[in-house]
Amino acid sequence: MTSSRAFTLLCGLLAATLVGATLSPPAVLILGPEIISERLTQELKERDALNILQQLPLLSAIREKPAGGIPILGNLVNSVLNLIIWLKVTSANILQVQVQPSADNKELMVKIPLDMVAGFNTPLVKTIVEIHMETEAQATIRVETSNRKKPHLVLSSCSNSHGSLRISLLQKLSFLVNPLANNVLKLLMPALPKLVKSQLCPVIEEAFEDMHEDLLRLVSMPVPIGHDHLNFDFLSPAIKGNVIQFNLGAKLLDSQENVEKWFNESAVSLTMPALDIAPFSLTIRQDVVNAAMAALIPPEEIMVLLDYVLPELALRLKSNIRVISEKAADQLGHTQIVKILIQESPEILLDQGNAKMAQLIILEVFATNEVRRPFFTLGIEASSDAQFHTEGDRLLLSLNEVSPDRIHLMNSYIGLFNPELLKDITTEILDSVLLPNENGKLRSGVSVPIVKSLGFKAASLSLTKDALVVTPASV
């Protein structure tokens, strides 16, 4: 009974700890206002939004209840409209789309400035009377949550921005035409905002939906890692200030699409970069980085005929062994073998701005290629300086020096000895044999497809204390 109560108490404490913990996603993609603006502008272009503006039915709009139902004014306005042969937009431009945070920093305000020139023809003059129209469509991007599906981004409340409407004549008019033109301007003031809402807003909403879907497709593009690949999955969105944050899950798959490892939200820490540091940033948690390292440098066994490949190193090894046992040193032949076993994949240890790679190594020395029993077996805890850099959209890693931090004598058939006696020669062997092997596997690097998909030529990267951060390279 006591053990049962203790187990229940332990489970309760564990559950309370997990509830209070802040879970971090395996990766986070942050999109700044520049990216959102560019992608939305591109989607509007693909939907020929300019043509929609040029086709706005201005004349029909100002004929709808032009005088608010007042008969006398209605007759007056109708007499004005009878003098208009045609009224249409002759040119239109969508200016720089603006993305700004809301007052509570939990929504994004999207403002789309519109600049148009319209013209109307009247029998009173031979030339077209031109009108300059400036207004702004405004909408809100927010996170919508419902019981039916997971949180997602939506664009809502699309309308004409209050106070943004400006309508003026482009040229001076004659005394005869001026009253007519002023009446047309007055009729356009209430009509144009309604047209923006009814004609353009549906296109803006469709453009945002497609932009959102396109971004999710970019997120899910596989990242090739050796023969495997890393896939990111959308978990949830968030809006913080003027950026959109996509929280991502991750999984490592082999060449047959079998999942080798899943990564989900956990209590593992994830240090995020400043939200406005770059047009976008992809932050990858340290355990995901290590899974990529494991795919590039899997466990293996390396065997070297040391006297043939590195004869000077073979002589120094023989000299070092002679200090331990002259008999053993005399048994070393020209086919002596050094075997290096990597039983576990290396681990990247990240810190602010730098990284190291730690690995466990087993090293064995055989007198010749015919014997089965090694002279000794060493267990080595080693580390290397890891240098991350980029070439185009590829992330590359190179290792500098292998430092045996600890050496353990696991087995010895030439008598017990202090393994520190072999530290220098062990370091030389690892630097000469293991290091080139691992750097060769890392040489091709890892491409990050989202860099070029978002319109950038090259990537840049930085390190936090527990994550790797990919951003576009500054030109």
C-alpha positions as CSV (number, residue, x, y, z in Angstrom):
1,M,0.0,0.0,0.0
2,T,2.8,2.4,0.9
3,S,4.6,1.8,-2.4
4,S,1.3,2.4,-4.3
5,R,0.8,5.7,-2.6
6,A,4.4,6.7,-3.3
7,F,4.0,5.9,-6.9
8,T,0.7,7.9,-7.1
9,L,2.5,10.9,-5.5
10,L,5.4,10.6,-7.9
11,C,3.1,10.6,-10.9
12,G,1.2,13.6,-9.5
13,L,4.5,15.5,-9.0
14,L,5.6,14.6,-12.5
15,A,2.3,15.7,-14.1
16,A,2.5,19.0,-12.2
17,T,6.0,19.6,-13.4
18,L,5.0,18.9,-17.0
19,V,2.0,21.2,-16.8
20,G,4.1,24.0,-15.5
21,A,6.9,23.5,-18.0
22,T,7.1,25.7,-21.1
23,L,7.2,23.3,-24.1
24,S,9.4,24.3,-27.1
25,P,8.8,23.2,-30.7
26,P,11.7,21.4,-32.6
27,A,11.9,24.3,-35.0
28,V,10.4,27.7,-35.5
29,L,10.0,29.7,-38.7
30,I,9.6,33.4,-38.2
31,L,8.4,35.5,-41.2
32,G,8.9,39.3,-41.0
33,P,6.7,42.0,-42.5
34,E,8.9,42.2,-45.6
35,I,8.3,38.5,-46.5
36,I,4.5,38.8,-45.8
37,S,4.3,42.0,-47.9
38,E,6.2,40.5,-50.9
39,R,4.3,37.2,-50.9
40,L,0.9,38.9,-50.7
41,T,1.9,41.4,-53.4
42,Q,2.9,38.5,-55.6
43,E,-0.4,36.7,-55.0
44,L,-2.3,39.9,-55.9
45,K,-0.4,40.2,-59.1
46,E,-1.2,36.6,-60.1
47,R,-4.9,37.3,-59.6
48,D,-4.6,40.4,-61.8
49,A,-5.7,42.7,-59.1
50,L,-4.8,45.7,-61.2
51,N,-7.2,44.7,-63.9
52,I,-9.9,44.3,-61.3
53,L,-9.3,47.9,-60.2
54,Q,-9.5,49.0,-63.8
55,Q,-12.8,47.3,-64.3
56,L,-14.4,48.9,-61.2
57,P,-18.0,49.8,-62.3
58,L,-17.7,53.4,-61.1
59,L,-20.7,54.7,-63.1
60,S,-23.0,52.0,-61.9
61,A,-21.9,52.6,-58.3
62,I,-22.6,56.3,-58.3
63,R,-26.1,55.7,-59.9
64,E,-27.2,53.5,-57.0
65,K,-29.3,55.7,-54.7
66,P,-27.1,58.7,-55.4
67,A,-29.2,61.1,-53.3
68,G,-30.1,58.9,-50.4
69,G,-33.7,58.6,-51.5
70,I,-34.5,62.3,-51.3
71,P,-36.6,63.1,-54.5
72,I,-35.4,66.7,-55.1
73,L,-31.7,65.8,-54.7
74,G,-32.2,62.6,-56.7
75,N,-33.5,64.6,-59.6
76,L,-30.6,67.0,-59.4
77,V,-28.0,64.2,-59.3
78,N,-29.7,62.3,-62.1
79,S,-29.5,65.4,-64.2
80,V,-25.8,65.5,-63.5
81,L,-25.4,61.8,-64.4
82,N,-27.2,62.4,-67.6
83,L,-24.3,64.6,-68.7
84,I,-21.7,61.7,-68.1
85,I,-21.2,59.5,-71.2
86,W,-18.8,57.2,-69.5
87,L,-16.8,57.0,-66.3
88,K,-14.0,54.4,-65.8
89,V,-10.6,53.8,-64.3
90,T,-7.9,54.4,-66.8
91,S,-4.8,53.4,-64.8
92,A,-4.3,51.7,-61.4
93,N,-1.4,50.9,-59.2
94,I,-1.0,48.9,-55.9
95,L,1.7,50.6,-53.9
96,Q,3.9,49.0,-51.2
97,V,1.8,46.7,-49.0
98,Q,2.3,47.6,-45.4
99,V,2.3,45.1,-42.5
100,Q,2.1,46.5,-39.0
101,P,1.4,45.1,-35.6
102,S,-2.0,45.8,-33.9
103,A,-2.2,47.7,-30.6
104,D,-2.0,44.5,-28.6
105,N,0.7,42.9,-30.8
106,K,-1.5,39.8,-31.3
107,E,-2.8,40.7,-34.8
108,L,-1.3,42.1,-37.9
109,M,-2.8,45.0,-39.8
110,V,-2.3,44.8,-43.6
111,K,-2.7,48.0,-45.5
112,I,-2.8,48.0,-49.3
113,P,-2.5,51.5,-50.8
114,L,-4.3,52.0,-54.1
115,D,-3.5,54.8,-56.6
116,M,-5.9,55.2,-59.5
117,V,-6.7,57.6,-62.2
118,A,-10.3,57.7,-63.6
119,G,-11.7,59.7,-66.4
120,F,-15.2,60.7,-67.5
121,N,-16.5,62.1,-70.8
122,T,-19.2,64.7,-71.1
123,P,-20.7,66.6,-74.1
124,L,-19.7,69.9,-72.3
125,V,-16.0,69.5,-73.3
126,K,-14.2,67.6,-76.0
127,T,-11.4,66.3,-73.7
128,I,-11.6,63.6,-71.0
129,V,-11.8,64.9,-67.4
130,E,-9.3,63.0,-65.3
131,I,-9.7,62.3,-61.6
132,H,-7.0,61.1,-59.2
133,M,-8.2,58.6,-56.6
134,E,-6.2,57.4,-53.6
135,T,-7.5,55.0,-51.0
136,E,-6.4,52.0,-49.0
137,A,-7.7,48.5,-48.4
138,Q,-7.1,47.3,-44.9
139,A,-7.5,43.9,-43.3
140,T,-6.5,42.0,-40.2
141,I,-4.4,38.8,-39.9
142,R,-5.1,36.8,-36.8
143,V,-4.9,33.4,-35.3
144,E,-8.2,31.5,-35.3
145,T,-8.8,28.6,-33.0
146,S,-11.7,26.3,-33.1
147,N,-12.6,22.8,-31.8
148,R,-12.8,21.5,-35.4
149,K,-9.2,22.0,-36.4
150,K,-5.9,23.2,-35.0
151,P,-5.1,26.9,-34.8
152,H,-4.5,28.6,-38.2
153,L,-4.1,32.1,-39.7
154,V,-7.0,33.9,-41.2
155,L,-7.5,37.3,-42.9
156,S,-10.6,39.1,-41.9
157,S,-12.3,42.5,-41.6
158,C,-11.2,43.6,-45.1
159,S,-12.6,47.1,-45.9
160,N,-11.6,50.5,-47.0
161,S,-9.3,52.2,-44.5
162,H,-11.0,55.2,-42.7
163,G,-9.5,58.5,-43.6
164,S,-7.4,57.1,-46.5
165,L,-9.7,58.3,-49.3
166,R,-8.5,61.2,-51.4
167,I,-10.2,62.2,-54.7
168,S,-9.2,65.3,-56.7
169,L,-9.1,66.6,-60.3
170,L,-5.9,66.4,-62.2
171,Q,-6.4,69.5,-64.3
172,K,-8.2,72.9,-64.2
173,L,-11.6,72.9,-65.7
174,S,-13.7,75.5,-67.4
175,F,-16.4,77.4,-65.5
176,L,-19.0,75.3,-67.3
177,V,-17.6,71.9,-66.4
178,N,-16.3,72.6,-62.8
179,P,-19.7,72.2,-61.0
180,L,-20.3,68.9,-62.9
181,A,-16.8,67.6,-61.9
182,N,-17.3,68.5,-58.3
183,N,-20.6,66.7,-58.2
184,V,-18.9,63.6,-59.7
185,L,-16.2,63.7,-57.0
186,K,-18.9,64.0,-54.3
187,L,-20.7,60.9,-55.7
188,L,-17.4,58.9,-55.8
189,M,-16.6,59.6,-52.2
190,P,-19.1,57.1,-50.8
191,A,-19.1,54.8,-53.8
192,L,-15.4,54.0,-54.0
193,P,-15.0,52.4,-50.5
194,K,-18.0,50.2,-51.2
195,L,-16.4,49.0,-54.5
196,V,-13.1,48.3,-52.7
197,K,-15.0,46.1,-50.2
198,S,-17.2,44.3,-52.7
199,Q,-14.7,44.0,-55.7
200,L,-11.2,43.9,-54.3
201,C,-11.5,42.5,-50.7
202,P,-12.6,39.0,-51.9
203,V,-9.5,38.9,-54.1
204,I,-7.3,40.0,-51.2
205,E,-8.8,37.2,-49.0
206,E,-8.2,34.6,-51.7
207,A,-4.6,35.9,-52.2
208,F,-3.9,35.5,-48.5
209,E,-5.4,32.0,-48.3
210,D,-3.2,30.9,-51.2
211,M,-0.1,32.7,-49.7
212,H,-0.7,30.8,-46.5
213,E,-1.0,27.5,-48.2
214,D,2.1,28.2,-50.2
215,L,4.1,29.0,-47.1
216,L,2.9,25.8,-45.5
217,R,4.1,23.9,-48.6
218,L,7.5,25.6,-48.3
219,V,7.7,24.6,-44.7
220,S,7.1,21.0,-45.5
221,M,9.8,20.8,-48.3
222,P,12.2,18.0,-47.3
223,V,15.8,18.9,-46.3
224,P,18.2,16.2,-47.7
225,I,20.7,14.9,-45.2
226,G,23.0,12.3,-46.7
227,H,20.8,9.4,-47.7
228,D,18.0,10.5,-45.2
229,H,16.0,13.7,-45.1
230,L,14.4,15.9,-42.5
231,N,10.8,16.9,-42.8
232,F,9.2,19.8,-40.9
233,D,5.5,19.7,-40.0
234,F,3.3,22.7,-39.2
235,L,2.1,22.6,-35.5
236,S,0.7,26.0,-34.8
237,P,1.0,29.7,-35.7
238,A,1.5,32.8,-33.5
239,I,1.6,36.5,-34.1
240,K,4.1,38.4,-32.1
241,G,4.6,42.1,-32.8
242,N,5.0,42.5,-36.6
243,V,6.0,38.9,-37.4
244,I,4.3,35.6,-38.0
245,Q,5.7,32.6,-36.2
246,F,5.2,29.0,-37.4
247,N,5.9,26.4,-34.7
248,L,7.1,23.3,-36.4
249,G,7.4,19.6,-35.6
250,A,10.1,17.5,-37.3
251,K,10.9,13.9,-38.3
252,L,13.9,12.2,-39.8
253,L,13.1,9.7,-42.5
254,D,15.3,7.3,-44.4
255,S,15.5,6.8,-48.1
256,Q,12.5,4.5,-48.0
257,E,10.4,7.1,-46.2
258,N,10.4,5.2,-43.0
259,V,10.5,7.5,-39.9
260,E,13.7,7.0,-38.0
261,K,13.0,9.6,-35.3
262,W,10.1,12.0,-34.3
263,F,10.6,15.4,-32.7
264,N,7.7,17.1,-31.0
265,E,7.2,19.9,-28.5
266,S,9.1,19.2,-25.3
267,A,10.7,20.8,-22.3
268,V,14.0,21.0,-24.2
269,S,15.1,24.7,-24.3
270,L,15.0,26.7,-27.5
271,T,16.5,30.2,-27.5
272,M,14.9,32.4,-30.1
273,P,16.7,35.2,-32.0
274,A,15.4,38.8,-32.0
275,L,12.0,38.9,-33.8
276,D,13.0,41.7,-36.1
277,I,16.6,40.6,-36.9
278,A,16.0,39.4,-40.5
279,P,13.3,39.0,-43.2
280,F,13.0,35.4,-41.9
281,S,14.7,33.1,-39.6
282,L,14.5,29.3,-39.2
283,T,15.5,28.2,-35.7
284,I,16.3,24.5,-35.3
285,R,16.6,22.9,-31.8
286,Q,19.8,21.2,-30.8
287,D,18.4,17.7,-30.7
288,V,17.2,18.1,-34.3
289,V,20.7,19.3,-35.3
290,N,22.2,16.2,-33.6
291,A,19.8,13.9,-35.5
292,A,21.1,15.5,-38.7
293,M,24.7,14.9,-37.5
294,A,23.8,11.3,-36.8
295,A,22.5,10.9,-40.3
296,L,25.7,12.4,-41.8
297,I,28.1,10.5,-39.5
298,P,26.6,7.2,-38.6
299,P,28.3,4.6,-36.4
300,E,31.1,2.8,-38.3
301,E,34.4,1.0,-38.1
302,I,37.6,2.3,-39.7
303,M,40.6,0.0,-40.2
304,V,44.0,1.3,-41.3
305,L,47.2,-0.5,-42.3
306,L,49.2,2.2,-40.5
307,D,52.7,1.2,-41.8
308,Y,51.5,1.5,-45.4
309,V,49.3,4.6,-45.1
310,L,51.2,6.6,-42.4
311,P,54.6,5.1,-41.9
312,E,56.0,7.9,-39.8
313,L,53.1,7.6,-37.5
314,A,53.5,3.9,-37.3
315,L,57.1,4.4,-36.1
316,R,56.0,6.8,-33.4
317,L,53.3,4.4,-32.3
318,K,55.9,1.6,-32.0
319,S,58.2,3.8,-30.0
320,N,55.3,4.7,-27.6
321,I,54.4,1.0,-27.2
322,R,58.0,0.1,-26.5
323,V,57.8,2.3,-23.3
324,I,55.0,0.0,-22.1
325,S,56.3,-3.3,-23.4
326,E,59.3,-4.0,-25.6
327,K,58.0,-7.4,-26.4
328,A,54.8,-6.0,-27.8
329,A,56.7,-3.4,-29.8
330,D,58.8,-6.1,-31.4
331,Q,55.7,-7.9,-32.5
332,L,54.4,-5.0,-34.6
333,G,54.7,-5.9,-38.3
334,H,54.3,-4.1,-41.5
335,T,50.7,-5.1,-41.6
336,Q,49.9,-3.7,-38.2
337,I,46.3,-2.4,-38.0
338,V,44.7,0.4,-36.1
339,K,41.0,0.0,-35.7
340,I,38.7,2.9,-34.8
341,L,35.2,2.2,-33.9
342,I,32.4,4.8,-33.6
343,Q,29.7,3.0,-31.8
344,E,27.5,6.1,-31.3
345,S,26.9,9.1,-33.5
346,P,28.7,12.2,-32.5
347,E,26.9,15.0,-30.7
348,I,27.0,18.7,-31.4
349,L,27.2,20.9,-28.3
350,L,26.1,24.4,-29.1
351,D,27.0,27.5,-27.3
352,Q,26.5,31.2,-28.0
353,G,28.4,31.7,-31.2
354,N,30.4,28.5,-31.2
355,A,30.1,24.7,-31.2
356,K,32.0,21.6,-30.3
357,M,31.4,18.0,-31.4
358,A,31.7,15.3,-28.8
359,Q,32.1,11.6,-29.5
360,L,32.9,8.3,-27.9
361,I,35.7,6.4,-29.7
362,I,37.1,2.9,-29.3
363,L,40.7,2.5,-30.5
364,E,42.4,-0.9,-30.9
365,V,45.9,-1.8,-32.1
366,F,46.7,-5.1,-33.7
367,A,50.2,-6.4,-34.3
368,T,49.5,-7.7,-37.8
369,N,46.5,-8.2,-40.0
370,E,46.5,-11.9,-39.1
371,V,46.0,-11.7,-35.3
372,R,42.5,-11.4,-33.9
373,R,43.3,-10.1,-30.4
374,P,44.4,-6.5,-30.1
375,F,47.3,-5.4,-27.9
376,F,44.9,-3.1,-26.1
377,T,41.6,-1.4,-26.3
378,L,41.2,2.3,-25.4
379,G,37.9,4.1,-24.7
380,I,38.3,7.7,-25.7
381,E,36.0,10.7,-24.9
382,A,37.0,13.2,-27.6
383,S,35.9,16.6,-28.7
384,S,36.5,18.8,-31.8
385,D,36.0,22.4,-32.6
386,A,33.1,22.6,-35.0
387,Q,33.0,25.4,-37.5
388,F,29.6,26.1,-39.2
389,H,29.6,28.2,-42.4
390,T,27.5,28.6,-45.5
391,E,27.8,28.4,-49.3
392,G,24.7,29.6,-51.1
393,D,21.8,27.9,-49.5
394,R,23.9,25.1,-48.1
395,L,25.0,24.7,-44.4
396,L,28.4,23.2,-44.0
397,L,30.3,22.0,-41.0
398,S,34.0,21.4,-40.7
399,L,35.9,19.9,-37.7
400,N,39.2,21.1,-36.4
401,E,41.5,18.8,-34.4
402,V,40.3,15.9,-32.3
403,S,41.1,16.3,-28.6
404,P,41.0,13.2,-26.4
405,D,39.5,14.7,-23.2
406,R,39.6,11.4,-21.4
407,I,41.2,8.0,-22.2
408,H,40.2,4.8,-20.5
409,L,42.1,1.5,-20.7
410,M,39.3,-1.0,-21.4
411,N,41.4,-4.1,-22.2
412,S,45.1,-4.8,-22.3
413,Y,47.0,-8.0,-23.3
414,I,50.4,-6.4,-22.9
415,G,50.0,-5.6,-19.2
416,L,48.4,-2.7,-17.3
417,F,49.6,0.8,-18.1
418,N,48.5,4.4,-17.8
419,P,46.6,5.2,-21.0
420,E,47.8,8.9,-20.7
421,L,51.1,7.6,-22.0
422,L,49.5,7.2,-25.4
423,K,47.6,10.5,-25.4
424,D,49.8,12.3,-27.9
425,I,50.1,9.4,-30.4
426,T,46.3,8.8,-30.0
427,T,45.7,12.4,-30.9
428,E,47.9,12.1,-34.0
429,I,46.1,9.0,-35.1
430,L,42.6,10.5,-34.7
431,D,43.7,13.7,-36.5
432,S,45.2,11.8,-39.3
433,V,42.6,9.0,-39.7
434,L,39.3,9.9,-38.1
435,L,39.2,13.6,-38.8
436,P,39.6,13.5,-42.6
437,N,37.0,10.7,-42.7
438,E,34.4,12.7,-40.9
439,N,35.2,16.0,-42.7
440,G,34.8,14.1,-46.0
441,K,31.2,13.1,-45.0
442,L,30.4,16.6,-43.9
443,R,31.9,18.2,-47.1
444,S,28.7,18.2,-49.1
445,G,26.7,20.0,-46.4
446,V,23.0,20.3,-46.1
447,S,20.8,22.5,-48.3
448,V,17.9,24.5,-46.8
449,P,15.3,24.8,-49.7
450,I,13.3,27.4,-48.0
451,V,16.1,30.0,-48.4
452,K,15.8,30.2,-52.2
453,S,12.1,29.5,-52.1
454,L,11.6,32.7,-50.2
455,G,13.6,34.6,-52.8
456,F,17.1,34.7,-51.3
457,K,20.3,33.6,-53.0
458,A,22.3,32.6,-49.9
459,A,21.9,31.7,-46.3
460,S,23.6,32.9,-43.2
461,L,23.7,31.1,-39.8
462,S,24.3,31.8,-36.2
463,L,24.3,29.8,-33.0
464,T,22.5,30.3,-29.8
465,K,23.2,28.3,-26.6
466,D,20.7,25.5,-27.8
467,A,19.8,26.1,-31.4
468,L,21.0,26.8,-34.9
469,V,19.5,29.8,-36.6
470,V,19.3,30.2,-40.4
471,T,18.6,33.6,-41.9
472,P,19.1,35.1,-45.4
473,A,22.6,36.4,-46.1
474,S,22.8,40.2,-46.3
475,V,23.8,41.4,-49.8
